[in-house]
Each structure stands twice: as structure tokens, then as C-alpha cells.
């Protein structure tokens, strides 16, 4: 080979080597790319925790207080009263009962017991009012007997009387304006009785 041809070959090899070095990436860059150095892994976004919906319930309403505002109790001074015993015949009461003229009533006072006695005196702030007696007897209902009279404390006059045999109820309308009255009660084989004093609507206003 001639000297000129050999020089041309050497020059061509030199250019190839130079181009190879220039165009090839550095080893460190190639190693980082293959090893994943510098690659950022995306962080998953946290989803918001769902909050349970709350349904607002209405505020509880207070239970209405009972309309019975006065409790009648038995007295220990029964010997001071003009009438202390029940009449033998209760049929005389009830023939001239006053009819209740109202479609409803307002409870004013009550007595609830399981035995007889004489009540303390009381007054009712209405010229016309009603007594409703209810008798309960479950042990020996066939032998239950309830009797009651309403007495004017000053004169001793019996204003009304009630007799109930067996469990049941009865009502009496009373015409008595602010008199001091009391009840004489007898209860035989009775589990419980309740007497309510009822007024016409609007009497307490």
C-alpha cells in the first residue's frame, strides 16, 4: 500500500473514533438511566374521608303535666265533722241529678286510695262541678262495693251520694259554690278507686 493510501485510512479511523466518542452518552448518564436514578415515583393522592350525613331530629317535647292540681287526703280529725257515717240506703241519691251541660271538663282535684275514710275539707272554685268515681277490683270483683257521700261541713247536709257495686264508674254533677265540703268513703274488696273533681272549661282562668 502506498504511503498516501495509508494516511487516508488513518485519517478515516481517527474521524470514526472521534464521532463515536462525541455521539455516545457518558457511562455515568447511561448507568443512571438504566438504574432508575432520578426517576420520581408519583405519590397517590389521599381521597377525602366521607363524612356520614346526620339527620337532625326534632327536640323532644316535654310531657304535659297532669291537670290534677290538688290531691285530697284523709283527715285524722274526723270526729270534729257533723256526719261521719254512711246512710244505710243509698238509693235516695240520684233522682234529681243535674245534667252536665258541657262537652268536656278540666280536672281540678282528686283522691286515690284503696280503703275508706273521711277526707279533709276542701272547696271547689265553681258553682257547678262534677265528681267522677272509678273503681278497680281484680281479685274479687264480684264482691267489690264502693260508697261515698259528699257533705257540707257547716250544716252537715248530704249534698250527693254514690254507690258502685263491682268494678265500674259513675259521675255526679254538684251545685255548690265555694262551700267547704268533705267526703265520707267506704270501700270493700276494692283494689283501687279514684275520684276526680272536674270543672267546666275555663273555670280556672
C-alpha positions, 0 to 999 in steps of 0.5 A: 500500500502506498504511503498516501493510501495509508494516511487516508485510512488513518485519517478515516479511523481517527474521524470514526473514533472521534464521532463515536466518542462525541455521539455516545452518552457518558457511562455515568448518564447511561448507568443512571438511566438504566438504574432508575436514578432520578426517576420520581415515583408519583405519590397517590393522592389521599381521597377525602374521608366521607363524612356520614350525613346526620339527620337532625331530629326534632327536640323532644317535647316535654310531657304535659303535666297532669291537670290534677292540681290538688290531691285530697287526703284523709283527715285524722280529725274526723270526729270534729265533722257533723256526719261521719257515717254512711246512710244505710240506703243509698238509693235516695241519691240520684233522682234529681241529678243535674245534667252536665251541660258541657262537652268536656271538663278540666280536672281540678282535684282528686283522691286515690286510695284503696280503703275508706275514710273521711277526707279533709275539707276542701272547696271547689272554685265553681258553682257547678262541678262534677265528681267522677268515681272509678273503681278497680277490683281484680281479685274479687270483683264480684264482691267489690262495693264502693260508697261515698257521700259528699257533705257540707261541713257547716250544716252537715247536709248530704249534698250527693251520694254514690254507690258502685257495686263491682268494678265500674264508674259513675259521675255526679254533677254538684251545685255548690259554690265555694262551700267547704265540703268533705267526703265520707268513703267506704270501700270493700274488696276494692283494689283501687278507686279514684275520684276526680273533681272536674270543672267546666272549661275555663273555670280556672282562668 
